[in-house]
């Protein structure tokens, strides 16, 4: 079964000692015969412009890992052109990291950054605290971009269900859905058309995220939707 992971990174990770090199990421992705979206951690922890440039330089011709951009709204208005000039044929998504960078989802510069993202570029938001998904949904109602929320687990699943039921362009990424029957529970209330696979590898375990989907009681068709078909419908990029 084909797999696309929309939540991978590479580079230096400052919070604990681990090998998050691009080579390690490539080995993990190749081991599962998967494909992935990835970005350089330099863009998260240091400078988005330099990080995006590194991502593009290293992944432009990669056959299995596609470039993903990022932007730190704390830098606004500096480098807002990075968002305006993102080419959706080159970068397949743009990711934001409020928890890591210490800003809140209803941060005005974030809202302004979203306003200038091209309509066909998916936005991935790493937000999971109570109320944050609701705030993302309110922003989602104001733009046309698909918004994939990363950071949804057992504790905030009810909030995720509520916003997906009310906001058509909100999607759920899977890497924290590791409680028993989480996917089956989501299917009961929202179906599987807006669930997209992510692992957080190499910071987190690809195997764990993979097995949550693979070992679930969902049908093969539902698993295919989560692993890659929903992304293909979303972005039009074939895995």
C-alpha positions as a Markdown table, in Angstrom:
| # | Residue | x | y | z |
|---|---|---|---|---|
| 1 | Unk | 0.0 | 0.0 | 0.0 |
| 2 | Unk | 1.4 | 3.4 | -0.9 |
| 3 | Unk | 2.2 | 5.9 | 1.8 |
| 4 | Unk | 2.7 | 9.6 | 2.0 |
| 5 | Unk | 3.9 | 11.2 | 5.3 |
| 6 | Unk | 3.0 | 14.9 | 5.5 |
| 7 | Unk | 4.9 | 15.5 | 8.7 |
| 8 | Unk | 8.7 | 14.9 | 8.6 |
| 9 | Unk | 11.7 | 17.1 | 9.3 |
| 10 | Unk | 15.5 | 17.0 | 9.1 |
| 11 | Unk | 18.4 | 18.9 | 10.6 |
| 12 | Unk | 19.6 | 19.9 | 14.1 |
| 13 | Unk | 17.1 | 19.4 | 16.9 |
| 14 | Unk | 18.1 | 21.4 | 20.0 |
| 15 | Unk | 15.9 | 19.7 | 22.7 |
| 16 | Unk | 17.4 | 16.3 | 22.9 |
| 17 | Unk | 20.2 | 14.3 | 21.4 |
| 18 | Unk | 19.0 | 12.3 | 18.3 |
| 19 | Unk | 20.0 | 11.8 | 14.7 |
| 20 | Unk | 17.6 | 13.8 | 12.7 |
| 21 | Unk | 19.8 | 14.1 | 9.6 |
| 22 | Unk | 18.4 | 14.0 | 6.1 |
| 23 | Unk | 20.2 | 10.7 | 5.6 |
| 24 | Unk | 18.3 | 9.2 | 8.5 |
| 25 | Unk | 15.0 | 10.5 | 7.3 |
| 26 | Unk | 15.7 | 9.1 | 3.8 |
| 27 | Unk | 16.6 | 5.7 | 5.2 |
| 28 | Unk | 13.3 | 5.6 | 7.3 |
| 29 | Unk | 11.2 | 6.6 | 4.3 |
| 30 | Unk | 12.9 | 4.2 | 2.0 |
| 31 | Unk | 12.6 | 1.3 | 4.5 |
| 32 | Unk | 8.8 | 1.7 | 4.3 |
| 33 | Unk | 8.8 | 2.3 | 0.6 |
| 34 | Unk | 7.0 | 5.6 | 1.4 |
| 35 | Unk | 7.2 | 9.2 | 0.3 |
| 36 | Unk | 7.1 | 12.3 | 2.5 |
| 37 | Unk | 6.9 | 16.1 | 2.8 |
| 38 | Unk | 9.8 | 17.5 | 4.8 |
| 39 | Unk | 11.4 | 20.7 | 5.8 |
| 40 | Unk | 14.7 | 21.8 | 7.4 |
| 41 | Unk | 14.6 | 22.5 | 11.1 |
| 42 | Unk | 16.8 | 25.5 | 10.5 |
| 43 | Unk | 13.6 | 27.2 | 9.2 |
| 44 | Unk | 11.8 | 26.4 | 12.5 |
| 45 | Unk | 14.5 | 27.2 | 15.1 |
| 46 | Unk | 16.7 | 29.8 | 13.3 |
| 47 | Unk | 15.5 | 31.5 | 10.1 |
| 48 | Unk | 12.6 | 30.6 | 7.8 |
| 49 | Unk | 14.3 | 32.0 | 4.7 |
| 50 | Unk | 17.5 | 30.1 | 5.2 |
| 51 | Unk | 15.6 | 27.0 | 6.2 |
| 52 | Unk | 13.4 | 27.1 | 3.1 |
| 53 | Unk | 16.4 | 27.6 | 0.9 |
| 54 | Unk | 18.2 | 24.6 | 2.4 |
| 55 | Unk | 15.0 | 22.5 | 2.0 |
| 56 | Unk | 14.8 | 23.4 | -1.6 |
| 57 | Unk | 18.5 | 22.9 | -2.3 |
| 58 | Unk | 18.5 | 19.4 | -0.8 |
| 59 | Unk | 15.1 | 18.1 | -1.9 |
| 60 | Unk | 14.4 | 19.8 | -5.3 |
| 61 | Unk | 15.4 | 16.7 | -7.2 |
| 62 | Unk | 14.6 | 14.0 | -4.5 |
| 63 | Unk | 12.3 | 11.3 | -5.8 |
| 64 | Unk | 10.8 | 10.3 | -2.5 |
| 65 | Unk | 10.8 | 13.5 | -0.3 |
| 66 | Unk | 9.1 | 16.6 | -1.4 |
| 67 | Unk | 10.0 | 20.2 | -0.1 |
| 68 | Unk | 7.7 | 21.8 | 2.4 |
| 69 | Unk | 8.1 | 25.4 | 3.5 |
| 70 | Unk | 7.7 | 27.2 | 6.8 |
| 71 | Unk | 7.4 | 30.7 | 8.2 |
| 72 | Unk | 7.7 | 32.2 | 11.6 |
| 73 | Unk | 5.1 | 35.0 | 12.1 |
| 74 | Unk | 7.1 | 36.5 | 14.9 |
| 75 | Unk | 9.3 | 37.9 | 12.1 |
| 76 | Unk | 6.4 | 39.8 | 10.5 |
| 77 | Unk | 6.5 | 42.0 | 8.5 |
| 78 | Unk | 10.1 | 41.0 | 7.8 |
| 79 | Unk | 10.3 | 38.2 | 5.2 |
| 80 | Unk | 6.5 | 38.1 | 4.5 |
| 81 | Unk | 7.6 | 37.9 | 0.9 |
| 82 | Unk | 8.7 | 34.3 | 1.6 |
| 83 | Unk | 5.0 | 33.5 | 1.9 |
| 84 | Unk | 3.9 | 35.6 | -1.0 |
| 85 | Unk | 6.5 | 34.1 | -3.3 |
| 86 | Unk | 6.0 | 30.4 | -2.4 |
| 87 | Unk | 5.6 | 28.4 | -5.6 |
| 88 | Unk | 3.0 | 25.6 | -5.0 |
| 89 | Unk | 4.6 | 23.6 | -7.8 |
| 90 | Unk | 7.9 | 23.5 | -5.8 |
| 91 | Unk | 6.8 | 23.6 | -2.1 |
| 92 | Unk | 3.8 | 21.3 | -1.6 |
| 93 | Unk | 2.7 | 22.8 | 1.7 |
| 94 | Unk | 3.7 | 25.4 | 4.3 |
| 95 | Unk | 3.9 | 24.5 | 8.0 |
| 96 | Unk | 3.6 | 26.6 | 11.1 |
| 97 | Unk | 4.9 | 25.8 | 14.6 |
| 98 | Unk | 3.2 | 27.9 | 17.3 |
| 99 | Unk | 4.0 | 25.6 | 20.2 |
| 100 | Unk | 7.7 | 25.3 | 19.4 |
| 101 | Unk | 8.1 | 29.0 | 18.6 |
| 102 | Unk | 6.0 | 30.3 | 21.5 |
| 103 | Unk | 3.2 | 32.2 | 19.8 |
| 104 | Unk | -0.6 | 31.6 | 19.9 |
| 105 | Unk | -2.8 | 30.6 | 17.0 |
| 106 | Unk | -4.8 | 33.8 | 17.1 |
| 107 | Unk | -1.6 | 35.8 | 16.8 |
| 108 | Unk | -2.3 | 38.7 | 14.4 |
| 109 | Unk | 0.8 | 38.2 | 12.3 |
| 110 | Unk | -0.2 | 34.6 | 11.7 |
| 111 | Unk | -3.6 | 35.6 | 10.4 |
| 112 | Unk | -1.9 | 38.1 | 8.1 |
| 113 | Unk | 0.6 | 35.5 | 6.9 |
| 114 | Unk | -2.3 | 33.1 | 6.0 |
| 115 | Unk | -4.0 | 35.9 | 4.0 |
| 116 | Unk | -1.1 | 35.9 | 1.5 |
| 117 | Unk | -0.6 | 32.2 | 1.1 |
| 118 | Unk | -1.6 | 31.1 | -2.4 |
| 119 | Unk | -5.1 | 29.5 | -2.3 |
| 120 | Unk | -3.9 | 26.1 | -3.6 |
| 121 | Unk | -1.1 | 25.6 | -1.0 |
| 122 | Unk | -2.1 | 23.4 | 1.9 |
| 123 | Unk | -1.3 | 24.9 | 5.4 |
| 124 | Unk | -0.1 | 22.6 | 8.2 |
| 125 | Unk | -0.5 | 23.9 | 11.7 |
| 126 | Unk | 1.1 | 22.2 | 14.6 |
| 127 | Unk | -1.4 | 23.1 | 17.3 |
| 128 | Unk | -3.0 | 20.9 | 19.9 |
| 129 | Unk | -3.9 | 22.7 | 23.2 |
| 130 | Unk | -7.5 | 23.1 | 24.2 |
| 131 | Unk | -9.2 | 25.8 | 22.2 |
| 132 | Unk | -6.4 | 26.1 | 19.6 |
| 133 | Unk | -8.1 | 23.8 | 17.1 |
| 134 | Unk | -11.2 | 26.0 | 17.4 |
| 135 | Unk | -9.2 | 29.1 | 16.7 |
| 136 | Unk | -7.6 | 27.4 | 13.6 |
| 137 | Unk | -11.0 | 26.6 | 12.4 |
| 138 | Unk | -12.1 | 30.2 | 12.6 |
| 139 | Unk | -9.2 | 31.2 | 10.5 |
| 140 | Unk | -10.0 | 28.4 | 8.1 |
| 141 | Unk | -13.4 | 29.8 | 7.5 |
| 142 | Unk | -11.8 | 33.0 | 6.2 |
| 143 | Unk | -9.4 | 31.4 | 3.7 |
| 144 | Unk | -9.7 | 28.8 | 0.9 |
| 145 | Unk | -6.6 | 26.8 | 1.7 |
| 146 | Unk | -6.8 | 23.3 | 3.1 |
| 147 | Unk | -5.6 | 23.4 | 6.7 |
| 148 | Unk | -4.1 | 20.2 | 8.1 |
| 149 | Unk | -4.0 | 20.3 | 11.9 |
| 150 | Unk | -1.1 | 18.3 | 13.5 |
| 151 | Unk | -1.3 | 17.6 | 17.3 |
| 152 | Unk | -4.6 | 15.9 | 17.6 |
| 153 | Unk | -4.8 | 13.1 | 20.1 |
| 154 | Unk | -7.1 | 11.5 | 22.6 |
| 155 | Unk | -7.5 | 14.6 | 24.8 |
| 156 | Unk | -8.6 | 17.0 | 22.1 |
| 157 | Unk | -10.3 | 14.6 | 19.7 |
| 158 | Unk | -13.8 | 15.9 | 20.6 |
| 159 | Unk | -12.7 | 19.4 | 19.6 |
| 160 | Unk | -11.2 | 18.1 | 16.3 |
| 161 | Unk | -14.5 | 16.3 | 15.5 |
| 162 | Unk | -16.5 | 19.5 | 16.2 |
| 163 | Unk | -14.4 | 21.7 | 13.9 |
| 164 | Unk | -14.2 | 19.2 | 11.0 |
| 165 | Unk | -18.0 | 18.8 | 11.1 |
| 166 | Unk | -18.4 | 22.6 | 10.8 |
| 167 | Unk | -15.5 | 23.7 | 8.6 |
| 168 | Unk | -15.0 | 22.1 | 5.2 |
| 169 | Unk | -11.3 | 22.9 | 4.7 |
| 170 | Unk | -10.0 | 21.4 | 8.0 |
| 171 | Unk | -8.1 | 18.1 | 8.0 |
| 172 | Unk | -6.6 | 15.9 | 10.8 |
| 173 | Unk | -3.1 | 14.6 | 10.7 |
| 174 | Unk | -2.6 | 11.3 | 12.5 |
| 175 | Unk | 0.7 | 11.1 | 14.4 |
| 176 | Unk | -0.7 | 11.5 | 17.9 |
| 177 | Unk | -3.8 | 9.3 | 17.3 |
| 178 | Unk | -2.3 | 6.5 | 19.2 |
| 179 | Unk | -5.1 | 5.6 | 21.5 |
| 180 | Unk | -7.1 | 2.3 | 20.9 |
| 181 | Unk | -9.8 | 2.7 | 18.2 |
| 182 | Unk | -9.0 | 6.4 | 17.6 |
| 183 | Unk | -9.4 | 6.1 | 13.9 |
| 184 | Unk | -12.5 | 4.0 | 14.2 |
| 185 | Unk | -14.0 | 6.6 | 16.5 |
| 186 | Unk | -13.2 | 9.4 | 14.1 |
| 187 | Unk | -14.7 | 7.5 | 11.2 |
| 188 | Unk | -17.9 | 7.1 | 13.1 |
| 189 | Unk | -18.4 | 10.9 | 13.3 |
| 190 | Unk | -16.5 | 12.5 | 10.4 |
| 191 | Unk | -15.6 | 9.6 | 8.0 |
| 192 | Unk | -12.1 | 9.1 | 6.7 |
| 193 | Unk | -12.0 | 11.7 | 3.8 |
| 194 | Unk | -10.3 | 14.3 | 6.0 |
| 195 | Unk | -7.7 | 12.3 | 7.8 |
| 196 | Unk | -4.1 | 12.5 | 6.5 |
| 197 | Unk | -1.2 | 10.4 | 7.6 |
| 198 | Unk | 1.8 | 12.0 | 9.4 |
| 199 | Unk | 4.5 | 10.5 | 11.7 |
| 200 | Unk | 6.8 | 13.3 | 12.9 |
| 201 | Unk | 9.7 | 11.2 | 12.0 |
| 202 | Unk | 12.7 | 11.2 | 12.7 |
| 203 | Unk | 11.8 | 13.1 | 15.9 |
| 204 | Unk | 9.1 | 10.5 | 16.6 |
| 205 | Unk | 8.6 | 6.9 | 15.5 |
| 206 | Unk | 7.4 | 6.3 | 12.0 |
| 207 | Unk | 6.7 | 2.7 | 12.9 |
| 208 | Unk | 4.2 | 3.7 | 15.7 |
| 209 | Unk | 2.3 | 6.1 | 13.4 |
| 210 | Unk | 2.3 | 3.6 | 10.6 |
| 211 | Unk | 1.0 | 0.7 | 12.8 |
| 212 | Unk | -1.9 | 2.8 | 14.2 |
| 213 | Unk | -3.3 | 3.0 | 10.6 |
| 214 | Unk | -2.1 | -0.4 | 9.3 |
| 215 | Unk | -3.4 | -2.4 | 12.3 |
| 216 | Unk | -6.7 | -0.6 | 12.7 |
| 217 | Unk | -9.9 | -2.3 | 11.8 |
| 218 | Unk | -10.6 | 0.1 | 9.0 |
| 219 | Unk | -11.2 | -1.2 | 5.5 |
| 220 | Unk | -8.3 | -1.2 | 3.0 |
| 221 | Unk | -10.0 | 1.5 | 1.1 |
| 222 | Unk | -10.1 | 3.7 | 4.3 |
| 223 | Unk | -6.5 | 3.0 | 5.0 |
| 224 | Unk | -5.5 | 4.0 | 1.5 |
| 225 | Unk | -7.4 | 7.2 | 1.9 |
| 226 | Unk | -5.5 | 8.1 | 5.0 |
| 227 | Unk | -2.1 | 6.9 | 3.8 |
| 228 | Unk | -2.2 | 8.7 | 0.4 |
| 229 | Unk | -5.5 | 9.1 | -1.4 |
| 230 | Unk | -6.8 | 12.1 | 0.6 |
| 231 | Unk | -3.6 | 14.0 | -0.1 |
| 232 | Unk | -3.9 | 13.2 | -3.8 |
| 233 | Unk | -7.4 | 14.6 | -3.8 |
| 234 | Unk | -6.3 | 17.6 | -1.8 |
| 235 | Unk | -3.2 | 18.5 | -3.8 |
| 236 | Unk | -3.5 | 16.6 | -7.0 |
| 237 | Unk | 0.0 | 15.2 | -6.6 |
| 238 | Unk | 0.2 | 11.5 | -7.2 |
| 239 | Unk | 2.3 | 9.4 | -4.8 |
